[in-house]
Amino acid sequence: MGMVFQSFNLFGHLTVIENIMNPQITLLGRSRQEAYDKAMYLLTQVGLVTKVFSYPDELSGGQQQRIAIARTLAMDPDIILFDEPTSALDPSMIGEVQSVIKLLAKTGRTMMIVTHEMDFARKISNRVLFMSDGEIYEEGTPKQIFENPKRELTRRFVQRLTTLSYKIDSTDFDFEVMNEELMSYGEKLLIESERLSKLSLAIEEICINNIAAYSDNPFILVKIEYSEKQDVLSLSIRYKGDERFDPRTSESKLFMLMLDEGTTSLSEKALENDPDGCLYQIDMSFKWVEE
């Protein structure tokens, strides 16, 4: 078995080529030439042959992790264990490491990957194990686990992956924190930033600038959901108030321009009356349109 660690674990005092050659020489008894040839071949495979004489601290996190993968492959393991291989990386570097792992999967390499990158797990795996309290709680194909989980904890976990919820009860709602969560959510599900920006604008205009701004005690529930199958990002807003707000009457030119672009569907309706005011709902969806 070979191991690819969460924090790379390269030897800082050795160059890239030495990091890959030394284990082969020490543990497998290969000659320096054999170890060098193997290392160069693998560096070519992971796209880092130009970094052969660099030291680890001269490389980005993504490059270091690719070197760590090459070092593991050099030992010819039957199975490779990956411990959160992208968790120590900046979002911009995650893709380059995932691409190498996907390439290994296509060659039939047996790998066991511990990861919180659910979209990655869904696309690369042929078997998924959902863990809870140190035990296998449910297992199956990616389709079974992510689209039709049988057990309650798995269902709740999968739902949280594709859904964000917020309660807005003040105009002082921390919009910046929400946006940070929204961007992180989009990165995990590979949603285009343009759609996320439109959704953020819709929440700010409808909830903050209108519904909350005209109420002393706003009560607004926001639900964001993404369907990978339909490739639709949807926004549902429920609120209590004395008056119904039609987003089409917004005074924001930017928001109205967004509605006019044809990438957004919009519906709004009254749900019920009660002593605290009428309950309304606004639904919007943001499809990606190639230009």
Secondary structure, 3 states (H helix, E strand, C coil): CEEECCCCCCCCCCCHHHHHHHHHHHHHCCCHHHHHHHHHHHHHHCCCHHHCCCCHHHCCHHHHHHHHHHHHHCCCCCEEEEECCCCCCCHHHHHHHHHHHHHHHHCCCEEEEECCCHHHHHHHCCCEEEEECCEEEEEECHHHHHHCCCCHHHHHHHHHHHEEEEEECCCCCCHHHHHHHHHHHHHHHCCCHHHHHHHHHHHHHHHHHHHHHHCCCCEEEEEEEEECCCCEEEEEEEEEECCCCCHHHCCCHHHHHHHHCCCEEEEEEEEEEECCEEEEEEEEEEECCCC
